[in-house]
């Protein structure tokens, strides 16, 4: 998919010489945000690309993501709000 953005490496805080709880929390938060972004990208890429109407993906969708609906036997695309067919009709 062309609209999947590459995760940006975290900008980690510079460590202090002595132990600092504030630094540890900042470091943990930066890593948490980074890995949450990676999880989000991977979930979007691993969404099924075919299945029934009832099994259409509902989370982690990217605009333009294609899905072949085997119930209606047609390809459809996610427009950011709805699944649409090639004519632009909500399906």
N, CA, C and O atoms as a Tinker XYZ file with bonds, in Angstrom:
   364  protein
     1  N      0.839000   -1.177000    0.000000    73     2
     2  CA     0.000000    0.000000    0.000000    64     1     3
     3  C      0.882000    1.237000    0.000000    63     2     4     5
     4  O      1.866000    1.314000    0.735000    81     3
     5  N      0.527000    2.176000   -0.810000    73     3     6
     6  CA     1.360000    3.361000   -0.935000    64     5     7
     7  C      1.158000    4.366000    0.194000    63     6     8     9
     8  O      2.020000    5.217000    0.413000    81     7
     9  N      0.033000    4.288000    0.920000    73     7    10
    10  CA    -0.223000    5.278000    1.962000    64     9    11
    11  C      0.212000    4.826000    3.355000    63    10    12    13
    12  O     -0.104000    5.491000    4.342000    81    11
    13  N      0.927000    3.715000    3.450000    73    11    14
    14  CA     1.435000    3.269000    4.741000    64    13    15
    15  C      2.702000    4.059000    5.035000    63    14    16    17
    16  O      3.658000    4.031000    4.261000    81    15
    17  N      2.699000    4.756000    6.149000    73    15    18
    18  CA     3.860000    5.565000    6.508000    64    17    19
    19  C      4.859000    4.755000    7.299000    63    18    20    21
    20  O      4.491000    4.008000    8.206000    81    19
    21  N      6.125000    4.904000    6.954000    73    19    22
    22  CA     7.192000    4.197000    7.654000    64    21    23
    23  C      7.318000    4.751000    9.068000    63    22    24    25
    24  O      7.378000    5.966000    9.254000    81    23
    25  N      7.358000    3.868000   10.069000    73    23    26
    26  CA     7.529000    4.346000   11.446000    64    25    27
    27  C      8.869000    5.072000   11.600000    63    26    28    29
    28  O      9.898000    4.618000   11.100000    81    27
    29  N      8.834000    6.192000   12.292000    73    27    30
    30  CA    10.046000    6.975000   12.532000    64    29    31
    31  C     10.680000    6.510000   13.834000    63    30    32    33
    32  O      9.998000    6.339000   14.844000    81    31
    33  N     11.982000    6.311000   13.799000    73    31    34
    34  CA    12.696000    5.892000   15.010000    64    33    35
    35  C     12.476000    6.920000   16.112000    63    34    36    37
    36  O     12.421000    8.119000   15.839000    81    35
    37  N     12.350000    6.461000   17.352000    73    35    38
    38  CA    12.087000    7.402000   18.446000    64    37    39
    39  C     13.275000    8.301000   18.729000    63    38    40    41
    40  O     14.428000    7.904000   18.565000    81    39
    41  N     12.976000    9.509000   19.155000    73    39    42
    42  CA    14.003000   10.450000   19.574000    64    41    43
    43  C     14.189000   10.231000   21.079000    63    42    44    45
    44  O     13.482000   10.819000   21.897000    81    43
    45  N     15.151000    9.377000   21.423000    73    43    46
    46  CA    15.326000    8.989000   22.827000    64    45    47
    47  C     15.997000   10.102000   23.636000    63    46    48    49
    48  O     16.874000   10.804000   23.130000    81    47
    49  N     15.579000   10.257000   24.892000    73    47    50
    50  CA    16.202000   11.284000   25.737000    64    49    51
    51  C     17.646000   10.900000   26.076000    63    50    52    53
    52  O     17.983000    9.719000   26.160000    81    51
    53  N     18.475000   11.901000   26.266000    73    51    54
    54  CA    19.871000   11.668000   26.643000    64    53    55
    55  C     19.906000   11.242000   28.113000    63    54    56    57
    56  O     19.304000   11.896000   28.965000    81    55
    57  N     20.614000   10.142000   28.410000    73    55    58
    58  CA    20.610000    9.639000   29.793000    64    57    59
    59  C     21.369000   10.562000   30.747000    63    58    60    61
    60  O     22.280000   11.294000   30.363000    81    59
    61  N     20.954000   10.488000   31.978000    73    59    62
    62  CA    21.645000   11.234000   33.028000    64    61    63
    63  C     22.743000   10.350000   33.622000    63    62    64    65
    64  O     22.718000    9.131000   33.455000    81    63
    65  N     23.685000   10.949000   34.300000    73    63    66
    66  CA    24.776000   10.188000   34.902000    64    65    67
    67  C     24.256000    9.342000   36.059000    63    66    68    69
    68  O     24.615000    8.171000   36.185000    81    67
    69  N     23.428000    9.922000   36.886000    73    67    70
    70  CA    22.847000    9.189000   38.014000    64    69    71
    71  C     21.447000    8.712000   37.627000    63    70    72    73
    72  O     20.812000    9.259000   36.724000    81    71
    73  N     20.988000    7.687000   38.328000    73    71    74
    74  CA    19.644000    7.177000   38.070000    64    73    75
    75  C     18.625000    8.289000   38.250000    63    74    76    77
    76  O     18.682000    9.056000   39.211000    81    75
    77  N     17.694000    8.363000   37.309000    73    75    78
    78  CA    16.642000    9.367000   37.392000    64    77    79
    79  C     15.325000    8.723000   36.975000    63    78    80    81
    80  O     15.214000    8.182000   35.875000    81    79
    81  N     14.357000    8.780000   37.831000    73    79    82
    82  CA    13.062000    8.203000   37.513000    64    81    83
    83  C     12.423000    8.952000   36.342000    63    82    84    85
    84  O     11.748000    8.346000   35.511000    81    83
    85  N     12.631000   10.240000   36.278000    73    83    86
    86  CA    12.080000   11.034000   35.173000    64    85    87
    87  C     12.641000   10.569000   33.844000    63    86    88    89
    88  O     11.901000   10.426000   32.871000    81    87
    89  N     13.971000   10.327000   33.793000    73    87    90
    90  CA    14.598000    9.841000   32.553000    64    89    91
    91  C     14.034000    8.470000   32.177000    63    90    92    93
    92  O     13.698000    8.238000   31.016000    81    91
    93  N     13.930000    7.575000   33.135000    73    91    94
    94  CA    13.428000    6.232000   32.864000    64    93    95
    95  C     12.012000    6.282000   32.312000    63    94    96    97
    96  O     11.685000    5.544000   31.383000    81    95
    97  N     11.164000    7.145000   32.874000    73    95    98
    98  CA     9.797000    7.289000   32.391000    64    97    99
    99  C      9.774000    7.867000   30.978000    63    98   100   101
   100  O      8.998000    7.414000   30.135000    81    99
   101  N     10.614000    8.857000   30.716000    73    99   102
   102  CA    10.686000    9.457000   29.380000    64   101   103
   103  C     11.150000    8.436000   28.350000    63   102   104   105
   104  O     10.606000    8.356000   27.249000    81   103
   105  N     12.164000    7.657000   28.721000    73   103   106
   106  CA    12.699000    6.624000   27.836000    64   105   107
   107  C     11.627000    5.568000   27.539000    63   106   108   109
   108  O     11.430000    5.179000   26.388000    81   107
   109  N     10.945000    5.116000   28.581000    73   107   110
   110  CA     9.886000    4.115000   28.417000    64   109   111
   111  C      8.748000    4.637000   27.546000    63   110   112   113
   112  O      8.237000    3.909000   26.695000    81   111
   113  N      8.349000    5.884000   27.748000    73   111   114
   114  CA     7.272000    6.473000   26.951000    64   113   115
   115  C      7.654000    6.572000   25.482000    63   114   116   117
   116  O      6.831000    6.290000   24.612000    81   115
   117  N      8.890000    6.970000   25.191000    73   115   118
   118  CA     9.345000    7.071000   23.803000    64   117   119
   119  C      9.304000    5.705000   23.133000    63   118   120   121
   120  O      8.843000    5.584000   21.998000    81   119
   121  N      9.779000    4.685000   23.820000    73   119   122
   122  CA     9.752000    3.336000   23.252000    64   121   123
   123  C      8.324000    2.817000   23.093000    63   122   124   125
   124  O      8.001000    2.168000   22.098000    81   123
   125  N      7.484000    3.103000   24.065000    73   123   126
   126  CA     6.087000    2.661000   24.006000    64   125   127
   127  C      5.391000    3.265000   22.787000    63   126   128   129
   128  O      4.698000    2.555000   22.059000    81   127
   129  N      5.565000    4.557000   22.558000    73   127   130
   130  CA     4.958000    5.216000   21.402000    64   129   131
   131  C      5.464000    4.619000   20.098000    63   130   132   133
   132  O      4.689000    4.394000   19.169000    81   131
   133  N      6.759000    4.366000   20.031000    73   131   134
   134  CA     7.363000    3.805000   18.825000    64   133   135
   135  C      6.791000    2.418000   18.533000    63   134   136   137
   136  O      6.376000    2.145000   17.406000    81   135
   137  N      6.766000    1.557000   19.521000    73   135   138
   138  CA     6.275000    0.203000   19.290000    64   137   139
   139  C      4.764000    0.163000   19.060000    63   138   140   141
   140  O      4.279000   -0.725000   18.358000    81   139
   141  N      4.014000    1.099000   19.630000    73   139   142
   142  CA     2.588000    1.186000   19.326000    64   141   143
   143  C      2.382000    1.552000   17.857000    63   142   144   145
   144  O      1.473000    1.036000   17.206000    81   143
   145  N      3.227000    2.443000   17.337000    73   143   146
   146  CA     3.156000    2.820000   15.927000    64   145   147
   147  C      3.461000    1.618000   15.042000    63   146   148   149
   148  O      2.764000    1.378000   14.057000    81   147
   149  N      4.488000    0.871000   15.386000    73   147   150
   150  CA     4.836000   -0.321000   14.602000    64   149   151
   151  C      3.687000   -1.326000   14.638000    63   150   152   153
   152  O      3.343000   -1.902000   13.605000    81   151
   153  N      3.092000   -1.544000   15.807000    73   151   154
   154  CA     1.953000   -2.457000   15.914000    64   153   155
   155  C      0.805000   -2.011000   15.010000    63   154   156   157
   156  O      0.178000   -2.834000   14.342000    81   155
   157  N      0.536000   -0.716000   14.992000    73   155   158
   158  CA    -0.544000   -0.183000   14.178000    64   157   159
   159  C     -0.295000   -0.429000   12.692000    63   158   160   161
   160  O     -1.207000   -0.821000   11.964000    81   159
   161  N      0.936000   -0.198000   12.243000    73   159   162
   162  CA     1.289000   -0.426000   10.835000    64   161   163
   163  C      1.163000   -1.901000   10.492000    63   162   164   165
   164  O      0.590000   -2.254000    9.461000    81   163
   165  N      1.685000   -2.751000   11.336000    73   163   166
   166  CA     1.635000   -4.196000   11.075000    64   165   167
   167  C      0.189000   -4.688000   11.043000    63   166   168   169
   168  O     -0.167000   -5.488000   10.178000    81   167
   169  N     -0.639000   -4.229000   11.959000    73   167   170
   170  CA    -2.049000   -4.647000   11.969000    64   169   171
   171  C     -2.750000   -4.223000   10.686000    63   170   172   173
   172  O     -3.580000   -4.963000   10.158000    81   171
   173  N     -2.422000   -3.037000   10.182000    73   171   174
   174  CA    -3.003000   -2.581000    8.925000    64   173   175
   175  C     -2.566000   -3.441000    7.757000    63   174   176   177
   176  O     -3.360000   -3.724000    6.860000    81   175
   177  N     -1.319000   -3.857000    7.761000    73   175   178
   178  CA    -0.810000   -4.689000    6.676000    64   177   179
   179  C     -1.324000   -6.111000    6.744000    63   178   180   181
   180  O     -1.452000   -6.776000    5.716000    81   179
   181  N     -1.620000   -6.582000    7.941000    73   179   182
   182  CA    -2.048000   -7.961000    8.108000    64   181   183
   183  C     -3.561000   -8.142000    8.066000    63   182   184   185
   184  O     -4.055000   -9.254000    8.251000    81   183
   185  N     -4.299000   -7.063000    7.824000    73   183   186
   186  CA    -5.751000   -7.196000    7.708000    64   185   187
   187  C     -6.065000   -8.122000    6.545000    63   186   188   189
   188  O     -5.361000   -8.109000    5.535000    81   187
   189  N     -7.103000   -8.917000    6.675000    73   187   190
   190  CA    -7.425000   -9.830000    5.578000    64   189   191
   191  C     -7.755000   -9.058000    4.305000    63   190   192   193
   192  O     -8.334000   -7.974000    4.365000    81   191
   193  N     -7.389000   -9.613000    3.162000    73   191   194
   194  CA    -7.663000   -8.935000    1.906000    64   193   195
   195  C     -8.851000   -9.545000    1.162000    63   194   196   197
   196  O     -9.181000   -9.109000    0.059000    81   195
   197  N     -9.495000  -10.553000    1.758000    73   195   198
   198  CA   -10.686000  -11.152000    1.157000    64   197   199
   199  C    -11.488000  -11.850000    2.241000    63   198   200   201
   200  O    -10.940000  -12.308000    3.243000    81   199
   201  N    -12.795000  -11.923000    2.024000    73   199   202
   202  CA   -13.680000  -12.603000    2.955000    64   201   203
   203  C    -15.109000  -12.151000    2.755000    63   202   204   205
   204  O    -15.417000  -11.428000    1.807000    81   203
   205  N    -15.974000  -12.577000    3.647000    73   203   206
   206  CA   -17.395000  -12.251000    3.544000    64   205   207
   207  C    -17.658000  -10.816000    3.996000    63   206   208   209
   208  O    -16.796000  -10.153000    4.573000    81   207
   209  N    -18.878000  -10.360000    3.713000    73   207   210
   210  CA   -19.293000   -9.021000    4.149000    64   209   211
   211  C    -19.193000   -8.913000    5.670000    63   210   212   213
   212  O    -18.718000   -7.905000    6.193000    81   211
   213  N    -19.635000   -9.940000    6.368000    73   211   214
   214  CA   -19.613000   -9.928000    7.836000    64   213   215
   215  C    -18.201000   -9.905000    8.399000    63   214   216   217
   216  O    -17.997000   -9.452000    9.525000    81   215
   217  N    -17.222000  -10.385000    7.639000    73   215   218
   218  CA   -15.847000  -10.464000    8.127000    64   217   219
   219  C    -14.977000   -9.287000    7.678000    63   218   220   221
   220  O    -13.758000   -9.325000    7.840000    81   219
   221  N    -15.590000   -8.247000    7.118000    73   219   222
   222  CA   -14.801000   -7.087000    6.686000    64   221   223
   223  C    -14.020000   -6.516000    7.865000    63   222   224   225
   224  O    -14.539000   -6.456000    8.980000    81   223
   225  N    -12.772000   -6.095000    7.630000    73   223   226
   226  CA   -12.005000   -5.476000    8.709000    64   225   227
   227  C    -12.683000   -4.185000    9.179000    63   226   228   229
   228  O    -13.316000   -3.478000    8.396000    81   227
   229  N    -12.537000   -3.900000   10.465000    73   227   230
   230  CA   -13.141000   -2.685000   11.028000    64   229   231
   231  C    -12.130000   -1.817000   11.759000    63   230   232   233
   232  O    -12.447000   -0.685000   12.124000    81   231
   233  N    -10.926000   -2.318000   11.981000    73   231   234
   234  CA    -9.926000   -1.555000   12.722000    64   233   235
   235  C     -8.610000   -1.537000   11.954000    63   234   236   237
   236  O     -8.308000   -2.460000   11.199000    81   235
   237  N     -7.837000   -0.483000   12.155000    73   235   238
   238  CA    -6.518000   -0.379000   11.545000    64   237   239
   239  C     -6.560000   -0.216000   10.033000    63   238   240   241
   240  O     -5.611000   -0.580000    9.339000    81   239
   241  N     -7.651000    0.326000    9.525000    73   239   242
   242  CA    -7.817000    0.460000    8.081000    64   241   243
   243  C     -7.107000    1.700000    7.548000    63   242   244   245
   244  O     -7.034000    2.727000    8.222000    81   243
   245  N     -6.591000    1.588000    6.342000    73   243   246
   246  CA    -5.943000    2.699000    5.654000    64   245   247
   247  C     -6.825000    3.132000    4.487000    63   246   248   249
   248  O     -7.430000    2.287000    3.827000    81   247
   249  N     -6.905000    4.425000    4.227000    73   247   250
   250  CA    -7.678000    4.907000    3.084000    64   249   251
   251  C     -7.116000    4.275000    1.817000    63   250   252   253
   252  O     -5.907000    4.290000    1.589000    81   251
   253  N     -8.000000    3.722000    0.998000    73   251   254
   254  CA    -7.596000    3.062000   -0.235000    64   253   255
   255  C     -7.352000    1.573000   -0.076000    63   254   256   257
   256  O     -7.074000    0.876000   -1.052000    81   255
   257  N     -7.454000    1.085000    1.150000    73   255   258
   258  CA    -7.233000   -0.344000    1.383000    64   257   259
   259  C     -8.291000   -1.145000    0.653000    63   258   260   261
   260  O     -9.481000   -0.845000    0.740000    81   259
   261  N     -7.846000   -2.179000   -0.076000    73   259   262
   262  CA    -8.756000   -3.007000   -0.849000    64   261   263
   263  C     -9.141000   -4.262000   -0.078000    63   262   264   265
   264  O     -8.366000   -4.788000    0.721000    81   263
   265  N    -10.360000   -4.726000   -0.339000    73   263   266
   266  CA   -10.871000   -5.946000    0.258000    64   265   267
   267  C    -11.774000   -6.593000   -0.791000    63   266   268   269
   268  O    -12.627000   -5.919000   -1.370000    81   267
   269  N    -11.598000   -7.882000   -1.039000    73   267   270
   270  CA   -12.486000   -8.576000   -1.968000    64   269   271
   271  C    -13.584000   -9.223000   -1.154000    63   270   272   273
   272  O    -13.341000  -10.146000   -0.377000    81   271
   273  N    -14.805000   -8.724000   -1.341000    73   271   274
   274  CA   -15.960000   -9.220000   -0.591000    64   273   275
   275  C    -16.539000  -10.427000   -1.335000    63   274   276   277
   276  O    -17.089000  -10.292000   -2.428000    81   275
   277  N    -16.406000  -11.595000   -0.731000    73   275   278
   278  CA   -16.871000  -12.834000   -1.376000    64   277   279
   279  C    -18.388000  -12.986000   -1.320000    63   278   280   281
   280  O    -18.948000  -13.804000   -2.050000    81   279
   281  N    -19.064000  -12.212000   -0.467000    73   279   282
   282  CA   -20.531000  -12.258000   -0.421000    64   281   283
   283  C    -21.114000  -11.599000   -1.671000    63   282   284   285
   284  O    -22.037000  -12.134000   -2.286000    81   283
   285  N    -20.576000  -10.439000   -2.045000    73   283   286
   286  CA   -21.066000   -9.722000   -3.226000    64   285   287
   287  C    -20.202000  -10.010000   -4.457000    63   286   288   289
   288  O    -20.514000   -9.571000   -5.564000    81   287
   289  N    -19.111000  -10.756000   -4.247000    73   287   290
   290  CA   -18.199000  -11.153000   -5.318000    64   289   291
   291  C    -17.624000   -9.948000   -6.075000    63   290   292   293
   292  O    -17.563000   -9.940000   -7.305000    81   291
   293  N    -17.200000   -8.923000   -5.302000    73   291   294
   294  CA   -16.666000   -7.691000   -5.883000    64   293   295
   295  C    -15.538000   -7.142000   -5.006000    63   294   296   297
   296  O    -15.545000   -7.327000   -3.789000    81   295
   297  N    -14.569000   -6.465000   -5.634000    73   295   298
   298  CA   -13.568000   -5.747000   -4.840000    64   297   299
   299  C    -14.178000   -4.444000   -4.315000    63   298   300   301
   300  O    -14.969000   -3.797000   -5.001000    81   299
   301  N    -13.804000   -4.078000   -3.110000    73   299   302
   302  CA   -14.256000   -2.818000   -2.516000    64   301   303
   303  C    -13.061000   -2.127000   -1.883000    63   302   304   305
   304  O    -12.025000   -2.755000   -1.661000    81   303
   305  N    -13.195000   -0.832000   -1.589000    73   303   306
   306  CA   -12.101000   -0.034000   -1.032000    64   305   307
   307  C    -12.603000    0.779000    0.149000    63   306   308   309
   308  O    -13.762000    1.189000    0.194000    81   307
   309  N    -11.706000    1.005000    1.107000    73   307   310
   310  CA   -12.025000    1.810000    2.288000    64   309   311
   311  C    -11.736000    3.267000    1.954000    63   310   312   313
   312  O    -10.625000    3.596000    1.538000    81   311
   313  N    -12.731000    4.153000    2.133000    73   311   314
   314  CA   -12.543000    5.573000    1.814000    64   313   315
   315  C    -12.266000    6.432000    3.050000    63   314   316   317
   316  O    -12.232000    7.660000    2.971000    81   315
   317  N    -12.072000    5.776000    4.176000    73   315   318
   318  CA   -11.835000    6.492000    5.428000    64   317   319
   319  C    -13.048000    6.490000    6.329000    63   318   320   321
   320  O    -12.938000    6.711000    7.535000    81   319
   321  N    -14.212000    6.238000    5.738000    73   319   322
   322  CA   -15.457000    6.187000    6.493000    64   321   323
   323  C    -16.266000    4.942000    6.165000    63   322   324   325
   324  O    -16.835000    4.307000    7.054000    81   323
   325  N    -16.314000    4.596000    4.879000    73   323   326
   326  CA   -17.143000    3.481000    4.401000    64   325   327
   327  C    -16.374000    2.609000    3.420000    63   326   328   329
   328  O    -15.346000    3.010000    2.874000    81   327
   329  N    -16.900000    1.404000    3.209000    73   327   330
   330  CA   -16.438000    0.554000    2.127000    64   329   331
   331  C    -17.208000    0.956000    0.886000    63   330   332   333
   332  O    -18.436000    1.037000    0.919000    81   331
   333  N    -16.501000    1.210000   -0.218000    73   331   334
   334  CA   -17.148000    1.626000   -1.466000    64   333   335
   335  C    -16.734000    0.690000   -2.601000    63   334   336   337
   336  O    -15.681000    0.054000   -2.546000    81   335
   337  N    -17.579000    0.617000   -3.628000    73   335   338
   338  CA   -17.238000   -0.189000   -4.795000    64   337   339
   339  C    -16.546000    0.695000   -5.834000    63   338   340   341
   340  O    -16.280000    1.867000   -5.569000    81   339
   341  N    -16.256000    0.146000   -7.002000    73   339   342
   342  CA   -15.530000    0.876000   -8.029000    64   341   343
   343  C    -16.308000    2.097000   -8.541000    63   342   344   345
   344  O    -15.708000    3.041000   -9.054000    81   343
   345  N    -17.617000    2.080000   -8.406000    73   343   346
   346  CA   -18.441000    3.204000   -8.845000    64   345   347
   347  C    -18.525000    4.303000   -7.783000    63   346   348   349
   348  O    -19.090000    5.368000   -8.031000    81   347
   349  N    -17.956000    4.041000   -6.589000    73   347   350
   350  CA   -17.996000    5.017000   -5.504000    64   349   351
   351  C    -19.222000    4.902000   -4.630000    63   350   352   353
   352  O    -19.477000    5.768000   -3.794000    81   351
   353  N    -19.992000    3.827000   -4.820000    73   351   354
   354  CA   -21.201000    3.604000   -4.037000    64   353   355
   355  C    -20.858000    2.876000   -2.745000    63   354   356   357
   356  O    -20.082000    1.920000   -2.754000    81   355
   357  N    -21.431000    3.326000   -1.637000    73   355   358
   358  CA   -21.212000    2.649000   -0.350000    64   357   359
   359  C    -21.840000    1.270000   -0.408000    63   358   360   361
   360  O    -22.999000    1.114000   -0.794000    81   359
   361  N    -21.060000    0.268000   -0.018000    73   359   362
   362  CA   -21.547000   -1.124000   -0.017000    64   361   363
   363  C    -21.475000   -1.707000    1.384000    63   362   364
   364  O    -21.840000   -2.865000    1.590000    81   363
